[in-house]
Amino acid sequence: MTKARLLRLSVVLVSIFMILLIIVYWDNVGTAHFYLHTSFSRPRSPGAIAGGEDWEALPDVDEFLAKLLSSSLKHNSSIPRKTEQLLVQGSNKPVVSNLEENVRGYDWSTHKDRNSLDQEKLQVERQRTLREFCANSSFTFPTKERSFDDIPNYELNHLIVDDRHGVIYCYVPKVACTNWKRVMIVLSESLLDQGVPYRNPLDIPREHVHNTSTHLTFNKFWRRYGKFSRHLMKIKLKKYTKFLFVRDPFVRLISAFRSKFELENEDFYRRFAIPMLKLYSNHTNLPTSVSEAFGAGLKVSFSDFIQYLLDPRTEKMAPFNEHWRQVYRLCHPCQIDYDFIGKLETLDEDAAYLLQLLKVDRLLRFPPSYRNRTASSWEDNWFAKIPLAWRQQLYKLYEADFVLFGYPKPENLLKD
């Protein structure tokens, strides 16, 4: 009888072990295929390299998975990487084949990079500011106090994972996210062109870049790993290099408005412009297509857009669209300890430094920045016709993004 019980227990334990092993190798790329040399470990400086055995205390299941991953890494450390062997090819000006990119234009001028010391100090300061305000109990905003486990799965859809290089990128729309997504595609080799992975980020068409099926994001883990998905997320968050790029919140709003409502966009016209024109401009019997509306001179004004953001009915109907949703709601900076915080205002320098830290600067270069970016100096003109009370309400709505990422309060817009 005892032998039978021992046999059944053995079968159960072996089955559990095999299930966990299958989970770890479920991905085509596999969690075990990341590079430890890209991982950062607190409280070291941004340039420090974390050792492979530098694990913090984990819950039992996490500890088991962590050890399993570590042993797999040792086994795979001698396997050559095709990605590591790639070199930047072609001229310094890659061909831009996409029409929209040609219309937008690129700035190919040479930018003098800051030295590494300045970049390290900059990162230390940005991370210090973020951590201090996350820990400051007197500074509050919605969702600040919740834990990572409390974040709904659908709110993790902006965290893109590259298991090949151990990188997690939280993308923020209107903050160079198209090109950073391109970089992630090249690194992860998640998209092929005639059977060969893309090597030049600018070769990847925009429609592929923003296709959700192209990227492995945290919200997809549940389908792959089931009840172990959160455990694997936490392990990756501890071991992978996590980065995001941010932008002055008000300038980002202006950019979102220009992109989605000043250009003909059928989807945004039907989903957002029609309701705005009806609610705030008292229009009725609006055209069903954006081209007809633009032809008739029916466009959403910046004032309409601001009213929409401030209207309490907006959030009751649905969460803010990602193009104007606050960064703290997209990337959860008080729940996720980011290793690198980049800013659009210093995009060229930050991007070059980050690629060096990730040790992928020989594989690719970050695509050049657009000419004619929405400038912060335009804020006064854009907000000139917006009532003071609205500007003050809008600041409160985006205050957390200003404070957490070190953007100065726009006093000139908030006073008479």
C-alpha positions in Angstrom: 0.0 0.0 0.0 2.8 2.4 1.0 4.7 1.6 -2.2 1.6 2.4 -4.3 1.3 5.8 -2.6 4.9 6.5 -3.1 4.6 5.6 -6.8 1.6 7.9 -7.2 3.4 10.7 -5.4 6.4 10.3 -7.6 4.2 10.4 -10.8 2.6 13.6 -9.6 5.9 15.3 -8.8 7.4 14.3 -12.1 4.3 15.5 -13.9 4.5 18.9 -12.1 8.1 19.2 -13.0 7.5 18.4 -16.7 4.6 20.9 -16.8 6.9 23.7 -15.5 9.6 22.7 -17.9 7.2 22.9 -20.8 6.0 26.3 -19.7 9.5 27.7 -19.6 10.2 26.5 -23.1 6.7 27.4 -24.5 7.9 30.3 -26.5 9.7 29.8 -29.8 12.5 32.0 -28.5 12.2 30.9 -24.9 12.7 32.8 -21.7 16.1 31.0 -21.3 17.5 32.7 -24.4 18.1 36.2 -22.9 21.5 37.7 -22.2 22.4 38.4 -18.6 24.8 41.1 -19.7 21.8 43.4 -20.5 20.4 43.1 -17.0 20.7 45.7 -14.3 20.5 45.3 -10.6 19.7 47.8 -8.0 21.2 49.8 -6.4 24.0 49.9 -9.0 24.5 52.7 -11.5 22.8 52.5 -14.9 26.1 51.4 -16.4 26.7 48.5 -14.0 26.3 45.0 -15.2 24.3 42.5 -13.0 25.8 39.1 -12.4 23.9 36.0 -13.4 23.6 34.7 -9.8 22.5 38.0 -8.3 19.0 36.8 -7.5 16.9 38.4 -4.7 14.6 36.4 -2.4 11.6 35.1 -4.3 8.5 33.2 -3.4 8.7 29.5 -3.6 7.3 29.1 -7.1 9.3 32.0 -8.4 12.5 30.7 -6.8 12.0 27.3 -8.4 11.4 28.9 -11.8 14.3 31.2 -11.3 16.7 28.3 -10.6 15.3 26.5 -13.6 16.0 29.5 -15.8 19.5 29.9 -14.4 20.4 26.3 -15.1 19.0 26.7 -18.7 21.1 29.8 -19.2 24.3 28.0 -18.3 23.4 25.3 -20.7 22.7 27.7 -23.5 25.6 30.1 -22.8 27.8 28.5 -25.4 25.3 28.6 -28.2 26.2 31.2 -30.8 23.6 33.9 -31.5 22.8 34.9 -35.1 21.8 38.3 -33.8 25.1 38.9 -32.1 26.9 38.3 -35.4 24.9 40.9 -37.3 26.6 44.2 -38.2 25.1 47.5 -39.2 24.9 47.3 -43.0 24.4 49.9 -45.7 25.0 53.6 -45.6 24.3 56.0 -42.7 21.1 56.9 -44.4 18.9 53.9 -44.8 16.3 53.9 -47.6 12.9 55.1 -46.4 10.4 53.1 -48.5 7.2 54.0 -46.6 5.3 56.9 -48.1 4.2 58.2 -44.7 7.8 58.3 -43.5 8.8 60.2 -46.6 6.1 62.7 -46.1 7.0 63.2 -42.4 10.7 63.6 -43.2 13.8 62.8 -41.2 16.5 64.9 -39.6 19.8 63.4 -40.8 21.9 66.1 -39.3 24.8 64.9 -37.0 24.1 65.2 -33.3 26.9 65.3 -30.8 26.2 62.7 -28.2 26.6 63.5 -24.5 29.4 61.5 -22.9 28.6 58.5 -20.9 29.3 60.2 -17.6 26.7 62.9 -18.3 24.2 60.2 -19.3 24.8 58.1 -16.2 24.2 61.2 -14.0 21.1 62.0 -16.0 19.7 58.5 -15.5 20.5 58.5 -11.8 18.6 61.8 -11.4 15.6 60.7 -13.4 15.3 57.5 -11.5 15.8 59.2 -8.2 13.0 61.7 -8.9 10.7 58.8 -9.9 11.4 56.7 -6.9 11.1 59.6 -4.4 7.7 60.6 -5.6 6.5 57.1 -5.8 7.5 56.7 -2.1 6.2 60.1 -1.1 2.9 59.4 0.7 1.8 63.1 0.4 1.8 62.9 -3.4 -1.1 60.8 -4.5 -2.8 59.9 -7.8 -5.1 57.0 -8.9 -3.6 53.5 -8.8 -0.4 54.7 -7.1 -0.7 52.4 -4.1 -1.7 49.2 -5.8 0.8 46.4 -6.2 1.9 44.8 -9.5 -0.4 41.8 -8.8 -3.3 44.3 -8.6 -2.8 45.6 -12.2 -5.4 44.0 -14.5 -4.0 41.9 -17.3 -5.4 44.2 -20.0 -3.4 47.1 -18.6 -0.1 45.3 -19.3 -0.5 45.4 -23.0 2.1 48.2 -23.5 5.0 46.1 -22.1 6.8 44.5 -25.0 9.3 41.7 -24.2 12.4 40.7 -26.1 13.6 37.4 -24.7 16.6 37.2 -27.0 18.3 40.2 -25.4 16.5 40.4 -22.0 14.7 43.7 -22.7 11.3 45.0 -21.7 10.0 48.2 -23.4 6.9 50.1 -22.3 5.7 52.0 -25.3 4.0 55.4 -24.9 2.2 56.6 -28.1 3.5 60.0 -29.4 6.9 59.4 -27.9 8.9 57.9 -30.7 7.1 54.6 -30.1 6.9 53.6 -33.7 10.6 53.5 -34.1 11.2 51.9 -30.7 8.8 49.2 -31.7 10.8 48.8 -34.9 14.0 48.4 -32.8 12.3 45.7 -30.7 11.2 43.8 -33.8 14.8 43.8 -35.1 16.2 42.7 -31.8 13.6 39.9 -31.2 13.5 38.9 -34.9 9.7 38.6 -34.5 9.0 39.6 -38.0 10.4 38.3 -41.3 10.8 39.8 -44.7 10.9 37.1 -47.3 12.0 34.6 -44.7 14.8 36.7 -43.3 14.5 38.8 -40.0 14.5 42.6 -40.6 17.9 44.2 -39.9 17.1 47.8 -40.6 14.3 49.3 -38.4 13.2 51.7 -41.1 12.5 48.9 -43.5 9.6 47.7 -41.4 6.2 49.1 -42.6 4.2 51.1 -40.1 1.2 48.8 -40.5 3.3 45.8 -39.3 4.9 47.9 -36.5 1.5 48.6 -34.9 0.0 45.2 -35.5 -0.5 43.7 -32.0 0.3 40.2 -33.2 3.8 41.3 -34.0 4.9 41.8 -30.4 5.0 39.6 -27.3 3.5 41.7 -24.5 2.8 40.9 -20.9 -1.0 40.7 -21.4 -0.4 37.7 -23.7 1.4 35.7 -21.0 -1.9 34.3 -19.6 -2.6 32.5 -22.9 0.9 31.0 -22.9 1.7 30.3 -19.2 -1.7 30.2 -17.5 -1.6 30.7 -13.7 2.2 30.9 -13.8 2.1 34.0 -16.0 2.5 36.5 -13.1 5.4 34.5 -11.7 7.3 34.6 -15.0 6.5 38.3 -15.4 8.1 39.0 -12.0 11.2 37.0 -12.9 11.6 38.9 -16.1 11.0 42.2 -14.4 13.8 41.4 -12.0 16.3 40.1 -14.6 15.5 42.1 -17.8 16.4 45.6 -18.7 13.3 47.7 -18.5 13.0 51.1 -20.3 10.4 53.7 -21.4 10.5 57.0 -23.1 8.4 60.0 -22.0 7.5 63.5 -23.1 6.2 66.8 -21.7 2.5 65.8 -21.1 1.0 69.0 -22.6 3.2 68.8 -25.7 2.3 65.1 -26.1 -1.4 66.1 -26.0 -0.8 68.7 -28.8 1.0 66.1 -30.8 -1.8 63.6 -30.3 -4.4 66.1 -31.4 -2.4 67.1 -34.5 -1.9 63.5 -35.5 -5.4 62.2 -35.0 -7.7 65.1 -35.7 -5.8 67.5 -38.1 -5.0 64.7 -40.5 -7.7 62.6 -42.1 -8.1 59.5 -39.9 -11.2 57.5 -40.6 -11.1 55.5 -37.4 -10.5 58.4 -35.0 -13.1 60.5 -36.9 -15.8 57.9 -36.3 -14.9 56.9 -32.8 -14.0 60.3 -31.3 -14.4 63.3 -33.7 -18.2 62.7 -34.3 -19.0 62.5 -30.6 -16.9 65.6 -29.9 -18.5 67.6 -32.7 -21.9 66.7 -31.5 -21.3 67.3 -27.8 -19.1 70.4 -27.8 -19.8 72.1 -31.2 -23.5 71.3 -31.4 -23.3 69.8 -34.8 -25.9 67.3 -36.1 -26.2 65.1 -39.2 -22.5 64.9 -39.6 -20.9 63.2 -42.6 -20.1 59.5 -42.2 -16.6 59.8 -43.7 -13.7 62.0 -42.6 -13.0 63.2 -46.1 -16.6 64.5 -46.5 -16.3 66.2 -43.1 -13.0 67.8 -43.9 -14.3 68.9 -47.2 -17.2 70.6 -45.4 -14.8 72.3 -43.0 -16.0 70.2 -40.1 -13.0 69.5 -37.8 -12.6 69.0 -34.1 -11.0 72.1 -32.5 -8.3 71.9 -29.8 -10.9 73.3 -27.5 -13.3 70.4 -28.3 -10.5 68.0 -27.5 -9.7 69.6 -24.1 -13.4 69.5 -23.2 -13.5 65.9 -24.1 -10.5 65.1 -21.9 -12.1 67.0 -18.9 -15.6 65.7 -19.4 -16.3 63.1 -16.6 -18.5 61.2 -19.0 -15.5 60.3 -21.1 -13.9 57.9 -18.6 -17.2 56.5 -17.7 -17.8 55.4 -21.3 -14.3 53.9 -21.8 -10.7 54.5 -20.6 -8.7 57.2 -22.3 -7.3 56.2 -25.7 -3.7 55.2 -25.5 -2.6 58.3 -27.4 -3.7 60.6 -24.6 -3.8 58.2 -21.7 -1.4 59.2 -18.9 2.0 57.5 -18.8 1.5 56.3 -15.3 -1.5 54.4 -16.5 0.3 52.9 -19.5 3.6 51.9 -17.8 2.9 51.7 -14.1 6.2 53.4 -13.0 5.5 53.0 -9.3 5.0 49.2 -9.6 7.8 48.6 -12.2 11.3 49.6 -11.3 12.5 50.9 -14.7 16.3 50.7 -15.4 16.3 53.5 -18.0 14.0 56.5 -18.5 14.4 58.3 -21.8 12.9 61.5 -22.9 11.8 62.7 -26.3 13.4 66.0 -25.6 16.8 64.3 -25.5 15.9 61.4 -27.8 19.1 61.2 -29.9 21.4 61.2 -27.0 19.3 58.9 -24.8 18.7 56.4 -27.6 22.4 56.1 -28.5 23.3 55.6 -24.8 20.6 53.0 -24.3 21.7 50.9 -27.3 25.2 51.0 -25.9 24.0 49.8 -22.5 22.1 47.0 -24.1 25.2 46.1 -26.1 23.3 46.1 -29.4 24.7 49.3 -30.8 26.7 47.3 -33.3 23.5 45.6 -34.5 21.5 48.6 -35.4 21.1 52.3 -35.0 18.1 54.1 -33.7 16.1 55.6 -36.7 16.7 59.4 -37.0 14.2 61.7 -35.5 11.5 63.6 -37.4 11.9 67.1 -38.5 9.3 69.5 -37.3 8.5 67.8 -34.0 5.8 69.4 -31.9 7.8 71.9 -29.9 7.2 72.9 -26.3 7.5 76.5 -27.4 4.2 76.1 -29.1 2.3 75.5 -25.9 1.4 79.2 -25.3 -0.2 79.5 -28.8 -2.1 76.2 -28.5 -3.5 77.0 -25.1 -4.1 80.7 -25.7 -7.8 80.2 -26.3 -8.3 77.6 -23.6 -9.9 79.1 -20.5 -7.7 79.3 -17.5 -9.9 77.0 -15.4 -9.7 74.3 -18.1 -5.9 74.5 -18.2 -5.7 74.1 -14.4 -8.0 71.1 -14.5 -6.0 69.6 -17.3 -2.8 70.0 -15.3 -4.4 68.1 -12.4 -5.4 65.4 -14.8 -1.8 65.0 -16.0 0.0 66.2 -12.9 1.4 62.7 -12.0 3.2 62.5 -15.4 4.7 66.0 -14.9 6.0 65.2 -11.4 7.1 61.6 -11.7 9.2 62.3 -14.8 10.6 65.7 -13.7 8.8 68.0 -16.1 8.4 71.6 -14.6 4.9 72.8 -13.8 3.8 75.1 -16.7 3.2 78.1 -14.5 2.8 80.5 -17.4 -0.3 78.5 -18.5 -1.8 78.1 -15.1 -1.9 81.8 -14.1 -3.6 84.8 -15.5 
